[in-house]
Amino acid sequence: MKSDNESLSNDISVLILRKLHGLNAKSAKKLVKAVDEHSKNIVKKFARLQKNEEKDAIEATKKIVVKAKKVSKVNEKATEKATMNAKIAMVTNNKTTSSPKPVATSKPTPTKKTGARTKLVPEPITPKVEPDIDSE
């Protein structure tokens, strides 16, 4: 990793120094020294930022994994509860689904006659009961 940082630092300093020309030897020496020093600092900060981003990414994935485990546990508990309710319903011969809705008849039956008019009263609604096959 250090060799990567050194090569990156050298590349940065070379790119900067190429743009600079026409200096005397004394000024060029000071400038090269300053550019090398600052490019090393830039590379160090860049490497530190990369490490921090990697740590943040790892922490984020860990949080996601923990949340996924919690969600899966909740789903498992819900399915266990649903299967337990289904088994209890089988044993007690009760259905956990909604009961069948009563069906109204379409023909009203006349019950009272008053003079010329007849009042029609609908039949009382009775739920349809089907025989249970499992009880035999």
C-alpha positions in Angstrom: 0.0 0.0 0.0 2.9 2.4 0.8 4.3 1.8 -2.7 0.9 2.7 -4.2 0.8 5.9 -2.1 4.4 6.8 -3.1 3.7 6.2 -6.8 0.5 8.3 -6.5 2.4 11.1 -4.8 5.1 11.0 -7.4 2.6 11.1 -10.2 0.8 14.1 -8.7 4.1 16.0 -8.2 5.3 15.2 -11.7 2.0 16.5 -13.2 2.3 19.7 -11.2 5.9 20.3 -12.0 5.5 19.8 -15.7 3.4 22.9 -15.8 6.1 24.9 -14.1 9.1 26.0 -16.1 11.5 28.9 -16.4 12.6 29.0 -12.8 16.2 29.3 -11.6 17.8 26.4 -9.8 17.4 27.8 -6.3 13.6 28.5 -6.7 13.1 25.2 -8.5 14.6 23.3 -5.6 12.4 24.9 -3.1 9.4 24.5 -5.3 10.1 20.7 -5.9 10.5 20.2 -2.2 7.2 22.0 -1.4 5.3 20.2 -4.2 6.6 16.8 -3.0 5.6 17.5 0.6 2.1 18.7 -0.3 1.5 15.9 -2.7 2.4 13.4 0.1 -0.1 15.1 2.4 -2.8 15.0 -0.2 -2.2 11.2 -0.7 -2.3 10.6 3.0 -5.6 12.4 3.3 -6.9 10.6 0.3 -5.9 7.2 1.8 -7.5 8.2 5.1 -10.8 9.1 3.4 -10.8 5.8 1.5 -10.4 3.9 4.8 -13.2 5.9 6.4 -15.5 5.2 3.4 -14.7 1.5 3.6 -15.4 1.4 7.3 -18.7 3.2 6.7 -19.7 0.8 4.0 -18.9 -2.2 6.2 -20.9 -0.7 9.1 -23.8 0.0 6.8 -23.8 -3.6 5.5 -23.7 -4.9 9.1 -26.7 -2.7 10.0 -28.6 -4.0 6.9 -27.8 -7.6 7.9 -29.0 -7.0 11.4 -32.3 -5.5 10.2 -32.8 -8.3 7.7 -32.3 -10.8 10.5 -34.9 -9.0 12.7 -37.4 -8.9 9.8 -36.9 -12.6 9.1 -37.4 -13.5 12.8 -40.7 -11.5 12.8 -41.8 -13.3 9.6 -40.9 -16.6 11.1 -42.9 -15.9 14.2 -45.9 -14.8 12.1 -45.8 -18.0 10.0 -45.5 -20.1 13.2 -48.5 -18.3 14.6 -50.5 -18.8 11.4 -49.7 -22.5 11.3 -50.6 -22.9 14.9 -53.9 -21.2 14.4 -54.6 -23.4 11.3 -53.8 -26.6 13.4 -56.0 -25.4 16.2 -58.8 -24.7 13.7 -58.4 -28.2 12.2 -58.6 -29.8 15.7 -61.6 -27.8 16.8 -63.4 -28.0 13.4 -63.6 -24.3 13.2 -62.6 -22.3 10.2 -60.4 -19.3 10.7 -61.7 -17.7 7.5 -64.8 -15.6 7.4 -68.1 -17.4 7.7 -70.2 -17.7 4.6 -72.5 -14.8 4.1 -76.3 -15.6 4.0 -77.8 -15.4 0.6 -81.1 -13.5 0.3 -83.9 -15.1 -1.7 -85.3 -13.2 -4.7 -89.0 -14.1 -4.2 -90.8 -12.3 -1.4 -93.7 -14.2 0.1 -97.0 -12.6 0.7 -98.1 -12.8 4.4 -100.8 -10.2 4.9 -103.6 -9.2 2.7 -105.3 -5.9 3.4 -108.1 -5.1 1.1 -107.0 -4.6 -2.5 -103.4 -4.3 -1.7 -101.1 -7.1 -0.7 -98.1 -6.5 1.3 -95.1 -8.5 0.4 -92.6 -9.5 3.2 -89.4 -11.1 2.2 -88.5 -14.5 3.6 -86.2 -14.5 6.6 -82.6 -15.0 5.7 -81.2 -18.3 6.9 -77.6 -19.2 6.6 -76.8 -22.1 4.3 -75.3 -25.0 6.3 -73.2 -27.5 4.5 -72.6 -31.0 6.0 -69.1 -31.5 7.3 -67.3 -34.3 5.4 -64.6 -34.7 8.1 -67.1 -35.6 10.8 -67.9 -39.1 9.4 
